[in-house]
């Protein structure tokens, strides 16, 4: 269950003057997630899980850096380019244009 608190929204003056803020229980790093996976009962060892996740993360990063979009059940990943170009055939200029990582929640978080 998601717990939240309601706090005065200083940006509004109307009837709905409060905004919700999620009250996080704790933060899990990758080791904590692996611990939870192991608690669910699996024939995989910690080393198996670490190896598969390492391969997964390296492969996803490689695909994204090659310009591919990667769609997973949790998140959609890709890159975008920020900055304006003077013409349709203008070259990429590192001083003006920036390549940015793009991550969007997938439908498991939207339903």
C-alpha positions as CSV (number, residue, x, y, z in Angstrom):
1,X,0.0,0.0,0.0
2,X,1.2,3.5,-0.8
3,X,1.1,5.9,2.1
4,X,1.0,9.6,1.5
5,X,0.6,12.9,3.3
6,X,-1.3,16.0,2.2
7,X,0.5,19.3,2.3
8,X,-0.5,22.8,1.5
9,X,0.2,23.7,-2.2
10,X,1.6,27.2,-2.2
11,X,1.1,27.5,-6.0
12,X,-2.8,27.4,-5.8
13,X,-5.4,29.6,-4.3
14,X,-8.5,27.6,-5.3
15,X,-10.6,25.1,-3.3
16,X,-8.1,22.2,-3.9
17,X,-5.1,23.7,-2.0
18,X,-3.4,20.5,-0.9
19,X,-1.1,18.2,-2.8
20,X,-0.2,14.6,-2.0
21,X,3.4,13.5,-1.2
22,X,4.3,9.8,-1.1
23,X,5.8,8.7,2.2
24,X,8.4,6.2,1.2
25,X,9.0,3.3,3.5
26,X,12.6,2.6,2.5
27,X,14.8,2.5,-0.5
28,X,16.0,-0.7,-2.0
29,X,19.3,-1.0,-4.0
30,X,20.0,-3.9,-6.3
31,X,21.3,-6.2,-3.5
32,X,18.1,-5.6,-1.6
33,X,16.0,-6.5,-4.6
34,X,18.0,-9.7,-5.1
35,X,17.4,-10.5,-1.4
36,X,13.7,-10.1,-1.9
37,X,13.9,-12.4,-5.0
38,X,15.7,-15.1,-3.0
39,X,13.1,-14.8,-0.2
40,X,10.4,-15.8,-2.6
41,X,11.9,-19.2,-3.1
42,X,13.9,-19.9,-6.2
43,X,16.3,-22.5,-7.5
44,X,18.5,-19.7,-8.6
45,X,21.5,-18.7,-6.5
46,X,22.5,-15.1,-5.7
47,X,25.4,-15.5,-8.2
48,X,23.0,-16.7,-10.9
49,X,20.8,-13.7,-10.4
50,X,23.7,-11.2,-10.3
51,X,25.1,-12.7,-13.5
52,X,21.8,-12.5,-15.4
53,X,21.1,-9.0,-14.2
54,X,24.6,-7.8,-15.1
55,X,24.2,-9.3,-18.6
56,X,20.7,-7.7,-18.9
57,X,21.9,-4.2,-17.8
58,X,25.0,-4.3,-20.0
59,X,22.9,-5.4,-23.0
60,X,20.2,-2.8,-22.4
61,X,22.8,0.0,-22.1
62,X,24.5,-1.2,-25.3
63,X,21.3,-1.2,-27.2
64,X,20.3,2.3,-26.0
65,X,23.7,3.7,-26.7
66,X,23.4,2.3,-30.3
67,X,20.2,4.3,-30.7
68,X,17.6,1.6,-30.1
69,X,14.5,1.9,-27.9
70,X,14.2,-0.8,-25.3
71,X,10.8,-1.8,-24.0
72,X,10.6,-3.8,-20.8
73,X,7.6,-4.5,-18.6
74,X,8.8,-1.8,-16.1
75,X,10.3,1.0,-18.2
76,X,10.8,2.1,-21.8
77,X,14.3,3.4,-22.4
78,X,15.9,5.3,-25.3
79,X,17.7,8.5,-26.1
80,X,16.7,11.9,-27.3
81,X,18.6,14.9,-28.6
82,X,18.1,18.4,-27.1
83,X,18.8,21.6,-28.8
84,X,17.7,23.3,-32.1
85,X,19.2,22.9,-35.5
86,X,19.5,25.8,-37.9
87,X,18.5,23.7,-40.9
88,X,17.4,20.2,-41.8
89,X,20.9,19.2,-42.9
90,X,22.8,20.9,-40.0
91,X,25.3,18.7,-38.2
92,X,25.2,17.7,-34.6
93,X,27.3,20.1,-32.5
94,X,28.3,19.0,-29.0
95,X,28.5,22.6,-27.9
96,X,24.8,23.2,-28.7
97,X,23.1,19.8,-28.8
98,X,22.9,17.2,-26.0
99,X,22.1,13.5,-26.1
100,X,19.9,12.7,-23.2
101,X,18.7,9.4,-21.7
102,X,15.0,8.9,-21.8
103,X,13.1,6.7,-19.4
104,X,9.3,6.3,-19.2
105,X,7.3,4.1,-16.9
106,X,5.6,1.2,-18.8
107,X,2.0,0.0,-18.4
108,X,2.6,-2.0,-15.2
109,X,2.9,1.3,-13.4
110,X,0.1,3.1,-15.4
111,X,-2.7,0.6,-14.7
